[in-house]
Amino acid sequence: MKKTILSLFIFFYILNFIYSAITTANLKIFLGNKSKRFKDKNNLFVNSYKRVCESNVISLTEKKLGNAMMSNLSSKKLAIPQPNKLSKDRFDVNLGRGEIGYLFDFLEPIMGKPILQVFLNILLNTKNVKEDDSVKDAYDIKEILETIKDEIELTYPENIASPEDLFKKPQVVDKIKKYITPQFDYDAHGKFLNMRKLSTLLKEWKHSKPNAKDILDSYDLDGDGRLNIREFILLTIIEMRNFDDKSLPSYNEIINNFIDPLFDFLDCKNNGHIVTQEMFDFLKYIIRPDDKYDLYKCNIDGKPLHTTAINEFYLKHNKFNTGKLLIDELRRGILLGFWDRMTTKLSIDDKNQLSEKNTRWKNDGEIDISCEEIDEMKKFIDG
């Protein structure tokens, strides 16, 4: 009897060991393949994975508010805004500052002011836009709060004269940040485009896809249900950079007079594209007003230091990772670089304070800080 029990025990132990081994092997194979898929940026699995992650964010919001409250909001055609993670990952990074900033420091004396002026004109042109009465603002925070205030135990303070006063109350703002968006910023939220104003603009521009909610969702980086100044200028660059209409100060003058001629100059072989080496070799010959902020000034042991600035530009804007930059990729990359250096939620910077030049240069662009530090280190090592 004891032998039988022992034999059964050993038999089941061996079965368990074999099962564990097979499971572990399969798991390693799966993880290996998964890791490989994640490394392949063009693999559809990556996009599917990101979409799953985004849906998880939404489900967390639903869980936080509760299905009953979400259903109540939906019945009134309201929704909880969410930051667009894909857009945030793509655009909310250094596109004109950091190491890549050396390239834009170099280009700024040529095209910085014209691009800044277009940004300012676009903002001025949309300053007094009227709301589209035919469209409901699904992200009207005051209406959302009114709908869910009992469930989230929100008591409006007395003597509220306007929605603006409501949003100034700490107890209300705390509820907004907890249940709607932790990125809520009263100053930015009240100053720019809601869904109804955006709808008016899209119709004026005769946009091919004038669904205001879809467009707003695509460029709402902070998830507050509004397009602040930075987000709106981003929208115009991505959606409207090749758009020419009297209702919108366009980028065409910048593109036709500066960016496209630059592309033609760099594409000396007339291949219809430029590679990194061409850009680095020929960019130095463009005419600039002086030698300040010179990308090519620093050489260490006879080799230029800031080739990484151009390499980074290619990595961020060469859509198919071919190393061959097409003309529209150059247009988009240059406009986005200056957008990154010139815009905030609340303003367009005409004082050049956002470029972070002081982290790269001293003496008004005469001295390259990185170059100086490396040179001093070499002198120290050489004795």
N, C-alpha and C positions, 0 to 999 in steps of 0.2 A: 504493500500500500504506500509506504513511504517512498519507495523507488518510483512508483507511478506518479505521485505528486511531484517529486523532484524532477522527473522527466518532463512533466507538463510545464513546470516552472521554467526549466531550461529552454523548452520549445518556444514558449511565449516570449521569453527574454530575447531569443535569437530573432523571432519574427519582429519584435519591437525594434531591435537593432537594425535589421535590414530596412524596415520602413523608415526609420530616422535617417539612415544613410541615403536612401533614395530621395526622401523629401529634401534633405540638405543639398544634395547634388542638384536637384531640380531648382531649388531656391537660388543656388549659386549661378546656375545657367540663366535663370530669369533676371537676377540682379545684374549679371554681366551684360546681358542683352539690353536691359533697361538703361544701364550706365552708358552703353554705346549709343543707344538711341538719343539720350539726353545730350550727348556731345555733338550729335549731328544736328546743326541748327536748321537744316532744311527739312528735317523729318517731321511728318504730319503729327506724329505722336506727341512731340513737344507742344505743338499748338493745342492739341486735344487736352494735354495735361494742364496747360495754363487755363483753358476754359473750365476744366473741372475745378481748379483752384478758385477761379472767380465765382463759380456757382456755390462753392463752399462758403465764400465770404457772404454771399447773399443769404444762404441758409442760416448762417450764424446770426445775421440781422433778424431774420424771421423768428429764430428761436428766442432771441433777446426780447423782441416785441411780443411774440406770441401769435399763433395762427389766427386767433380771433381778431386781434388788432390789425394784422395784415389784411385780413379779409374785409374789415371795416374800411380801411384805407382804399383798397381796390374798388369797393363799391362806389366810392366817391371819386374814382379815377385819380387817386393820389398814389405816390410811390415814395419809397425811401431812397434818396440818391446814394450812389456808390462811387468811390474813386475808380477811374478806369485804369486798372493795373497794367495792362499791356501798353497803353499810351504813357503811363507814368514811367515804366521801365525803359521805354524807348526815348522819351524826351526829357524827363526830369533828371538828367545827368549832365556832366560838363560837356557841352557842345561848342562852347566858345571861350572857355576858361581852362585853368589847369595847364597841362602840357600842350594841349591843342591850342591854347590861347596864344602861343608864340606865332602861329600862323595868322591868327586874326589881328594880333598887334601889328603884324607886317602889312596886312591888307587894309587896316582901318584908315590910314591917311588917304587912301584912294576911294573907297566906297562906303566908309562908315557914316559920314554925314548924309549922303543921299538916302541910305537905307533908314537911318534914324528919322529923316523927314517923312518918308512914306509911312512909317509906323505912327508918327504923330498925326499925319493927315487922315489915316484910317480911323484912328481914335476920335479925332475931331468930327469926322464925317458921320459917326454913329452915336454922337453924344446925345442928341435929342430924338432918338428913334422912338416911335410910338409902339404900344403893345398891340398885338394882333388879337382882336376880340373873339375871333373864331376858334382860338386855340386855348385850351386849359393848361395852366401851369401845374403840372403834376408834382412839382417840387416846391410848392408854396409852403414854406415852413410854418407860417402862422396858421394856415388851414390844416396842415398836418398836426400841429400841436392841439388845435381845437378839436380835432377828431379823436385823438388818443389821450387827451389830458386826464380823463378820469382813470384810465387804466394805468397811467404812469404817475398818478397821484400828483398832478401839477395843478397848483392853485395860482391863478393869475393874480399878481399884485393889484391892489386897488388903484384907482385914478390913472389908468392907462389911457393916454390920449391918442396914441398912434402905435402901429406895429413897431416903429423905430424905438419908441420908449419901452415896449415889451422886450425887445432884444437886448436892451441895456441892463435889464435886471439880472443879477448874478444867479438867482434861483432858476430863472428861465433858461439862461445860457447853459447852466449845468445840465439841465434836462436835454437840451438840444445836443450837447456834446456826448451825452450818455446814450441816447436812443436814436439820434439821427445821424450826426456826423461829428466826430471828435475834432475835425478840422474847421469847425465853424468859426468864422472871423467876421464880426459884425461890420467892421469898416469895409472890408472887401465885398461882403455879401450884399450890402445895400447900394453899392456904387455901379455895378455893371449889369450884364445881360441876364435876364431870366428867360424862360422858354418862350414866352409870348413876344418879347422884343426880338429874340433870335429868329422866330418865325417870320416876322415882318422883314428882316434883313434878307433871309433866304429867298423870300418871294421877290424882293426888289432885285436881287442878284440873278434871279431866274436859275437858281441852283438846280442841278439835275435830280437831287434827292432832298427835297425841301421838308423832310420830316425833322422838326426842331428837336424832338426828344432824342432821336437817334444821333443827331449831330452833337447835341449837348453832351450826351453820354460818352461820345467818342473823345471829347476834349476836356472833360471835367476831371482834371488831375487830382484835385483835393476832395472831390465827392461832396460838395456843398450844394449841388443842384443849381449852380450859377456858373457863368463864364466870367471870370475876372479878366483884367486887362492882359495878363500874361497868357492865359488860356485862349482868349479871343484872337490875339495876334498870331498865336500858333495855328489856330484854325484857318486864318486867312492865308498863311504860308502853305499849309498842306493842301487845302481845298481850292484856293483861289490864286495861286501864284502865277498861273498862266491865263488868268481871267482879265478881260479888258472891258470895262463898262463904266459909264458916267456915274453910276450910283456908288462906285467904290474906287478910291484912289488905288491904282493897280501897281503891281511890281514890274510892269512891262518896261518902264524906262530904265530901271536898275538892270533888268535882265538884258535888254537890248544894247545898252550903252556901256555896261561894265562886265557882267558875268559871262555872257556869250562871247564877246570879243576876247576875254581872258581864256576861255575854253579853246577858241580857234587858234590863239597864240600858242597855247601849250600843246595842242594836237598838231604838231608840225608835220606829221606824216599823213594827215588827213584820214585817219583810221576811223573817225567817229567816236573815239574814246581816248582817254589819257590814262597812262599808268603812273605809278608813284614816282618812278625814276624821272619820267618826263616832267612831272610837276616840280620835283625838287630841282632838276637841272635848269629849267627855263624860267621858273618863277622869279629868280634873282634878277632877270633882265627887264622886268617891268619898271616903268618910270614912276618913281616915288618922289615926294617933295624934299625929302632929306634922308639921312642915314640913321635916324632914330628908330628904335624898336626893330632893328635889323635881324631877321631870322638867320642870316648867313654870317653874322659878325663873329660868332664864336666857333673856333676850330681847336680841337684838342689833338695834338700830335698829327696835325695836318688833316684831320677828319672833322667834318661838321658835326656839331653836337645835337642839333635839334631836328634831325631827320624823323624822330619819333612823332613830332607834331603833324607832319604830313601823313605818316603811316596811320596815326590815330584817326585822322580825317577820313581816310579810305575805309578803315574798319567800321566806322560809324555810319557811313553814307553809301558804301558800295553794297547795294541790296543783295546781290547774288554772290558776294565774296569771291569775285573773279579777279580782283586786282585791277580791273578796267573800269574806270569811272565814266559814265555816260553824261551827256550834257545836262539832263534834268537832275541827275544826282548832284552835280556840281552846283546847280542853281539852288536846290533844296538845302544842301549842306552849308553854303555860304549864308543864306538867309537865316537858317536855324542857328548858326554860330553867333550872328549878331543879335538875333532874338534872345539868345541865352544871356548875352552881355548887357542887354538894354532894357529888359522888361522885368517888372515885379507884379505882384497881385494888384497893386494900387497905382502904379505909375509906369511911365516910360522914362528912362534915365537919360537926360540930355547933358549930364555933367560927367559922364564916363566914370562913374564910381563903382559900377558893378563888374567891370572887366577884370578886376584883381591884378591889374598891371603891376602894382607895387609889390606883389609877391614874386614877380619875374624880373623887374627892372629897377634900376636906381638912376638918379640924375635925369629924370624926364626921358627915359629910354636910351640913355647913352651907355649905361653899364648893365650887362646881363648878369644877374645875381648868380645863377647856376654856374655860369662860366667862370665868374670870379672865384666862387667857392672851390671849384675843381682846380683852378690854377693855383690857388693858395695851398691846397692840399698837395699838389704835385711838388711845389717848391719846398714844402715841409718834408716830404718823403725823400726828395733828392738831396736834402741837407743844404 
